[in-house]
């Protein structure tokens, strides 16, 4: 399986913020969820990958081709194969939805006007409405269908489902699932809505304060990991059991007890039969990895 995107040891330095040693792969046929708090470095990483900011170190390969230091002409050619959605609609206010489609047809050689109109109808996006009259959710729908209508090999979505109501988000996810039926395609999807990522992602990469905290298969979190609910005496027994290697026991204390992150909840339940352990989700797992006490 080839990588559509490969980022290695990416660095970008601003006053008060450093992006350091960021590594991300997007293999063909996969959806990679990119998570982290606001200001963690997600958008900076995406902009560096797209050539919108110049990295201070590291390498970026798109479709197997190293693009760090590539000419703007070559990068523009590669971008013909990339669909991008940022967290705000960036089209001129006075353009109608129909005119936006015609504008995009001048930008992308593979633009498919039929697909654009089909997506617009599916999203109930009026062709005669101007960008300034679109709600935030409708603007996101317009950006998304523009990204999809030139059949890119790689989709880069930065909070693309933000502002959509639950029904519209599910419609968008269905369209993305259809897009991913072609195993040559891939998606890098930054989102705060982790429930969306649980439905579609294959891998989860978490960034915090400019550094990658974890990069794992999604199923490692949602199918295997768990949260054990302990009393203080239980916690000490777990810590002293040798089940966790030094530095791998993560926990969070609450007034009613202590929660412990179990990377394998089945093995944990087998070893500690009297301690309740529930399935983890991405939010809880991320919270433990970012804020949990390490022992």
ROTIBA-863466 format. One record per residue (C-alpha): residue number from 0; residue in three letters; x, y, z. Coordinates in Angstrom, 3 decimals. Layout:
# residues N
   num   residu          u          v          w
   NUM      ALA          X          Y          Z
...
END
This chain:
# residues 295
   num   residu          u          v          w
     0      UNK      0.000      0.000      0.000
     1      UNK      1.514      3.311     -1.074
     2      UNK      1.410      6.508      0.965
     3      UNK     -0.478      9.422     -0.577
     4      UNK      1.064     11.680      2.052
     5      UNK      4.177     11.157      4.144
     6      UNK      5.376     13.807      6.594
     7      UNK      8.661     13.269      8.415
     8      UNK     10.111     15.317     11.288
     9      UNK      8.204     18.431     10.242
    10      UNK      9.177     21.624     12.078
    11      UNK      7.747     25.132     12.007
    12      UNK      8.709     27.813     14.504
    13      UNK      6.644     30.847     15.455
    14      UNK      7.029     33.185     18.381
    15      UNK      5.431     31.325     21.281
    16      UNK      4.773     28.110     19.328
    17      UNK      6.918     25.318     17.884
    18      UNK      5.806     22.498     15.641
    19      UNK      8.400     19.774     16.199
    20      UNK      9.141     16.317     14.773
    21      UNK      5.673     15.792     13.320
    22      UNK      5.267     12.486     11.468
    23      UNK      2.070     11.555      9.612
    24      UNK      1.291      8.943      6.954
    25      UNK     -1.873      8.719      4.866
    26      UNK     -1.795      5.358      3.056
    27      UNK     -3.958      4.858     -0.017
    28      UNK     -7.290      3.359      0.978
    29      UNK     -7.287      4.877      4.470
    30      UNK     -8.856      7.703      6.447
    31      UNK     -6.564      9.319      9.005
    32      UNK     -8.237     11.327     11.776
    33      UNK     -6.121     14.234     13.017
    34      UNK     -7.117     15.365     16.510
    35      UNK     -5.977     17.836     19.139
    36      UNK     -7.122     20.989     20.883
    37      UNK     -7.316     24.407     19.221
    38      UNK     -3.802     25.739     18.673
    39      UNK     -2.205     22.293     18.929
    40      UNK     -0.706     22.488     15.420
    41      UNK     -3.219     20.716     13.159
    42      UNK     -3.833     23.598     10.762
    43      UNK     -0.147     24.572     10.701
    44      UNK      0.719     21.000      9.701
    45      UNK     -1.921     21.014      6.952
    46      UNK     -0.818     24.407      5.618
    47      UNK      2.804     23.246      5.512
    48      UNK      1.744     20.140      3.598
    49      UNK     -0.114     22.308      1.075
    50      UNK      2.796     24.724      0.666
    51      UNK      0.883     27.604      2.282
    52      UNK      3.583     28.014      4.938
    53      UNK      7.263     27.139      4.558
    54      UNK      8.537     24.502      6.998
    55      UNK     11.688     25.138      8.989
    56      UNK     12.688     21.475      8.873
    57      UNK     11.649     17.981      7.902
    58      UNK     10.291     16.549      4.671
    59      UNK      6.909     16.202      2.971
    60      UNK      6.158     13.709      0.190
    61      UNK      2.884     13.831     -1.757
    62      UNK      1.995     10.856     -3.976
    63      UNK      5.518      9.578     -3.380
    64      UNK      7.180     12.796     -4.568
    65      UNK      9.250     14.949     -2.222
    66      UNK      7.797     18.470     -2.311
    67      UNK      9.885     20.246      0.308
    68      UNK     11.491     23.029     -1.695
    69      UNK      9.597     22.081     -4.872
    70      UNK      8.734     24.824     -7.353
    71      UNK      5.351     26.492     -7.074
    72      UNK      4.533     25.183    -10.557
    73      UNK      5.168     21.572     -9.576
    74      UNK      3.258     21.951     -6.318
    75      UNK      0.326     23.425     -8.259
    76      UNK      0.340     20.375    -10.541
    77      UNK      0.222     18.014     -7.567
    78      UNK     -2.587     20.029     -5.983
    79      UNK     -4.738     19.144     -8.981
    80      UNK     -5.008     15.749     -7.290
    81      UNK     -5.886     17.139     -3.836
    82      UNK     -9.244     18.323     -2.540
    83      UNK     -9.107     20.730      0.403
    84      UNK    -11.715     22.027      2.838
    85      UNK    -10.786     24.479      5.587
    86      UNK    -13.003     25.450      8.510
    87      UNK    -14.475     28.509      6.772
    88      UNK    -15.949     29.044      3.316
    89      UNK    -13.365     31.009      1.319
    90      UNK    -15.300     31.886     -1.848
    91      UNK    -16.129     35.537     -2.704
    92      UNK    -19.363     36.674     -1.052
    93      UNK    -21.043     37.947     -4.199
    94      UNK    -20.741     34.686     -6.173
    95      UNK    -23.674     32.336     -6.494
    96      UNK    -23.275     28.622     -5.860
    97      UNK    -23.626     28.022     -9.605
    98      UNK    -20.895     30.571    -10.355
    99      UNK    -18.586     29.013     -7.777
   100      UNK    -18.923     25.754     -9.712
   101      UNK    -18.028     27.503    -12.970
   102      UNK    -15.029     29.134    -11.288
   103      UNK    -13.796     25.780    -10.006
   104      UNK    -14.121     24.365    -13.532
   105      UNK    -11.420     26.850    -14.573
   106      UNK     -9.143     25.719    -11.739
   107      UNK     -9.258     21.923    -12.066
   108      UNK     -8.668     19.986    -15.280
   109      UNK    -10.720     17.050    -13.992
   110      UNK    -13.693     19.136    -12.808
   111      UNK    -16.982     17.253    -13.119
   112      UNK    -19.925     19.643    -13.420
   113      UNK    -22.419     16.784    -13.260
   114      UNK    -20.956     15.605     -9.954
   115      UNK    -21.070     19.171     -8.614
   116      UNK    -24.771     19.506     -9.405
   117      UNK    -25.511     16.039     -8.013
   118      UNK    -23.772     16.873     -4.722
   119      UNK    -25.533     20.259     -4.558
   120      UNK    -28.906     18.566     -4.947
   121      UNK    -28.049     15.923     -2.331
   122      UNK    -27.051     18.651      0.146
   123      UNK    -30.095     20.804     -0.761
   124      UNK    -27.773     23.642     -1.734
   125      UNK    -29.618     26.203     -3.928
   126      UNK    -27.575     27.023     -7.038
   127      UNK    -28.863     30.609     -7.220
   128      UNK    -28.000     31.505     -3.620
   129      UNK    -24.951     33.735     -3.063
   130      UNK    -22.104     32.812     -0.752
   131      UNK    -22.867     35.727      1.595
   132      UNK    -26.393     34.409      2.088
   133      UNK    -25.260     30.902      3.033
   134      UNK    -25.284     29.799      6.642
   135      UNK    -22.035     28.464      8.096
   136      UNK    -23.281     24.931      7.576
   137      UNK    -24.304     25.598      3.966
   138      UNK    -20.932     27.238      3.309
   139      UNK    -19.190     24.108      4.591
   140      UNK    -21.351     21.995      2.295
   141      UNK    -20.310     24.156     -0.673
   142      UNK    -16.628     23.822      0.215
   143      UNK    -16.982     20.069      0.578
   144      UNK    -18.723     19.486     -2.743
   145      UNK    -16.121     21.661     -4.497
   146      UNK    -13.379     19.502     -2.978
   147      UNK    -15.074     16.328     -4.186
   148      UNK    -16.176     17.405     -7.659
   149      UNK    -12.777     17.098     -9.319
   150      UNK    -12.348     13.514     -8.017
   151      UNK     -9.102     14.086     -6.077
   152      UNK     -6.861     11.232     -4.985
   153      UNK     -6.352     12.827     -1.567
   154      UNK     -8.865     14.796      0.504
   155      UNK     -7.582     17.134      3.207
   156      UNK    -10.394     18.201      5.518
   157      UNK     -9.765     20.732      8.291
   158      UNK    -12.938     20.726     10.428
   159      UNK    -14.995     20.063      7.304
   160      UNK    -18.057     18.873      9.245
   161      UNK    -18.007     21.823     11.656
   162      UNK    -21.226     23.802     11.517
   163      UNK    -23.238     20.948     10.021
   164      UNK    -26.262     19.616     11.880
   165      UNK    -26.207     15.891     12.774
   166      UNK    -28.256     14.880      9.726
   167      UNK    -26.052     16.865      7.331
   168      UNK    -22.917     15.444      8.973
   169      UNK    -24.206     11.928      8.416
   170      UNK    -24.938     12.786      4.769
   171      UNK    -21.391     14.132      4.421
   172      UNK    -19.945     10.975      5.977
   173      UNK    -21.964      8.842      3.547
   174      UNK    -20.471     10.798      0.648
   175      UNK    -16.978     10.343      2.085
   176      UNK    -17.608      6.609      2.462
   177      UNK    -18.604      6.519     -1.203
   178      UNK    -15.432      8.391     -2.121
   179      UNK    -13.351      5.849     -0.171
   180      UNK    -14.780      2.904     -2.132
   181      UNK    -11.925      3.633     -4.517
   182      UNK     -8.928      2.165     -2.686
   183      UNK     -6.593      4.599     -4.443
   184      UNK     -8.160      7.436     -2.436
   185      UNK     -7.259      8.665      1.035
   186      UNK     -8.411     11.291      3.533
   187      UNK     -6.601     13.346      6.152
   188      UNK     -9.433     14.591      8.355
   189      UNK     -8.906     17.063     11.162
   190      UNK    -11.955     17.234     13.402
   191      UNK    -13.093     18.067     16.920
   192      UNK    -16.148     15.877     16.345
   193      UNK    -14.545     12.585     17.295
   194      UNK    -17.819     10.683     16.902
   195      UNK    -17.475     11.340     13.153
   196      UNK    -13.955      9.915     13.198
   197      UNK    -15.167      6.831     15.059
   198      UNK    -17.517      6.170     12.149
   199      UNK    -15.059      6.630      9.291
   200      UNK    -11.379      6.752     10.354
   201      UNK     -8.864      3.921     10.101
   202      UNK     -6.107      5.678     12.063
   203      UNK     -6.037      8.414     14.704
   204      UNK     -3.130     10.844     15.073
   205      UNK     -3.163     13.212     18.061
   206      UNK     -1.091     16.377     18.290
   207      UNK     -0.623     18.590     21.348
   208      UNK      1.530     21.708     21.720
   209      UNK      3.122     21.042     18.330
   210      UNK      4.122     17.430     19.026
   211      UNK      2.553     14.105     18.101
   212      UNK      1.268     12.392     21.249
   213      UNK      0.027      9.167     19.685
   214      UNK     -0.661      7.623     16.284
   215      UNK     -2.670      4.378     16.420
   216      UNK     -5.234      2.387     14.518
   217      UNK     -8.725      3.615     15.419
   218      UNK     -9.781      0.100     16.390
   219      UNK     -6.987      0.042     18.976
   220      UNK     -8.962      2.742     20.778
   221      UNK    -12.588      1.865     20.130
   222      UNK    -12.395     -1.952     20.056
   223      UNK     -9.519     -2.761     22.398
   224      UNK     -8.870      0.015     24.925
   225      UNK    -10.916      0.526     28.069
   226      UNK    -11.343      2.713     31.126
   227      UNK    -11.181      0.951     34.488
   228      UNK    -13.001      2.545     37.432
   229      UNK    -11.009      2.009     40.616
   230      UNK    -10.891      2.816     44.272
   231      UNK     -7.615      4.054     45.732
   232      UNK     -6.789      0.599     47.065
   233      UNK     -7.481     -0.923     43.644
   234      UNK     -5.207      1.633     42.016
   235      UNK     -2.268      0.774     44.259
   236      UNK     -2.813     -2.919     43.608
   237      UNK     -2.789     -2.279     39.845
   238      UNK      0.305     -0.093     40.068
   239      UNK      2.226     -2.707     42.045
   240      UNK      1.067     -5.716     40.024
   241      UNK      3.553     -5.375     37.175
   242      UNK      0.712     -5.392     34.633
   243      UNK      1.840     -1.944     33.435
   244      UNK      5.467     -1.224     32.591
   245      UNK      6.976      1.832     34.345
   246      UNK      5.697      5.018     32.726
   247      UNK      2.743      3.299     31.017
   248      UNK      0.078      3.542     33.728
   249      UNK     -2.166      6.519     32.980
   250      UNK     -4.896      7.601     35.338
   251      UNK     -7.190     10.461     36.274
   252      UNK     -8.443     11.088     39.801
   253      UNK    -12.016     12.064     40.545
   254      UNK    -13.884     12.720     43.799
   255      UNK    -15.514      9.307     43.433
   256      UNK    -12.379      7.324     42.532
   257      UNK     -9.622      6.849     39.964
   258      UNK     -9.979      6.012     36.269
   259      UNK     -7.208      3.985     34.633
   260      UNK     -6.552      3.670     30.904
   261      UNK     -6.349     -0.021     29.967
   262      UNK     -4.765     -0.404     26.502
   263      UNK     -6.265     -3.915     26.358
   264      UNK     -9.464     -4.033     28.392
   265      UNK     -9.860     -7.786     27.894
   266      UNK     -6.427     -8.568     29.355
   267      UNK     -7.102     -6.058     32.125
   268      UNK    -10.439     -7.696     33.000
   269      UNK     -8.775    -11.101     33.084
   270      UNK     -6.125     -9.870     35.521
   271      UNK     -8.383     -7.693     37.702
   272      UNK    -11.700     -9.501     37.774
   273      UNK    -13.365     -7.345     40.425
   274      UNK    -12.673     -3.979     38.750
   275      UNK    -15.233     -2.628     36.284
   276      UNK    -13.815     -1.661     32.884
   277      UNK    -15.753      0.034     30.078
   278      UNK    -14.991      0.553     26.396
   279      UNK    -13.007      3.680     25.586
   280      UNK    -13.856      6.206     22.912
   281      UNK    -11.550      8.672     21.157
   282      UNK    -12.408     11.597     23.458
   283      UNK    -11.739      9.639     26.650
   284      UNK     -8.590      8.011     25.264
   285      UNK     -7.251     11.381     24.117
   286      UNK     -8.045     12.962     27.482
   287      UNK     -6.130     10.224     29.270
   288      UNK     -3.140     10.528     26.938
   289      UNK     -3.012     14.318     27.203
   290      UNK     -3.981     14.940     30.826
   291      UNK     -3.643     11.640     32.626
   292      UNK     -1.211     11.181     35.499
   293      UNK      1.668      8.928     34.410
   294      UNK      3.179      6.346     36.734
END
